[in-house]
Amino acid sequence: MNSKKIPVFFLRFGLAFVFLYAGISGFLNPTDWIGFLPPFVKDMPPASLSDQNILAVFSGTEILVGVLLLLPL
């Protein structure tokens, strides 16, 4: 591995870990993470979406970002 690529690898791995941890934990313990949703997100239409559904979409997005950071693109 090139010496210039090592810091980039650790930065990408660290960011991916944060996104994956938050996303997976959002699915496993939604009551612990629901308080982190800003009020304006909860008030956005459509009103039929519950806080749990919004958190599930956000957690899925975080997992996707974490996986993309791990891929060597």
C-alpha positions as CSV (number, residue, x, y, z in Angstrom):
1,M,0.0,0.0,0.0
2,N,1.3,3.4,-0.9
3,S,2.3,5.6,2.0
4,K,0.0,8.4,0.8
5,K,-3.0,6.1,0.8
6,I,-2.7,5.0,4.4
7,P,-4.1,8.1,6.0
8,V,-6.9,8.2,3.5
9,F,-7.7,4.6,4.3
10,F,-7.9,5.3,8.0
11,L,-10.0,8.5,7.5
12,R,-12.5,6.6,5.3
13,F,-12.6,3.7,7.7
14,G,-13.2,6.0,10.7
15,L,-16.0,7.8,9.0
16,A,-17.5,4.6,7.8
17,F,-17.5,3.2,11.3
18,V,-19.3,6.3,12.6
19,F,-22.0,6.1,9.9
20,L,-22.4,2.3,10.3
21,Y,-22.6,2.5,14.1
22,A,-25.2,5.2,14.1
23,G,-27.3,3.6,11.3
24,I,-27.3,0.1,12.9
25,S,-28.0,1.5,16.4
26,G,-30.9,3.5,15.0
27,F,-32.5,0.3,13.8
28,L,-31.7,-1.7,16.9
29,N,-32.6,1.0,19.5
30,P,-34.9,3.6,17.8
31,T,-36.1,5.0,21.1
32,D,-32.5,6.0,22.0
33,W,-32.0,7.9,18.7
34,I,-35.5,9.5,18.1
35,G,-34.5,12.5,20.2
36,F,-31.8,13.4,17.7
37,L,-34.3,14.2,14.9
38,P,-34.7,18.0,14.6
39,P,-38.2,19.4,15.1
40,F,-38.5,20.7,11.6
41,V,-38.0,17.2,10.3
42,K,-40.8,15.9,12.4
43,D,-43.2,18.6,11.1
44,M,-42.4,18.0,7.4
45,P,-45.2,16.6,5.2
46,P,-46.5,14.1,4.6
47,A,-47.9,13.9,8.1
48,S,-48.6,10.2,7.7
49,L,-45.0,9.4,8.3
50,S,-44.2,8.6,12.0
51,D,-41.0,9.4,13.7
52,Q,-40.1,5.8,13.6
53,N,-40.4,5.7,9.8
54,I,-38.4,8.8,9.4
55,L,-35.6,7.4,11.6
56,A,-35.7,4.1,9.7
57,V,-35.1,6.0,6.4
58,F,-32.4,8.1,7.9
59,S,-30.7,5.0,9.5
60,G,-30.8,3.2,6.1
61,T,-29.2,6.2,4.5
62,E,-26.4,6.3,7.1
63,I,-25.7,2.6,6.5
64,L,-25.6,3.2,2.7
65,V,-23.1,6.1,3.2
66,G,-21.0,3.9,5.5
67,V,-20.8,1.1,3.0
68,L,-20.0,3.4,0.1
69,L,-17.1,4.9,2.2
70,L,-15.7,1.3,2.6
71,L,-15.8,0.6,-1.1
72,P,-12.6,1.4,-3.0
73,L,-14.1,3.8,-5.5
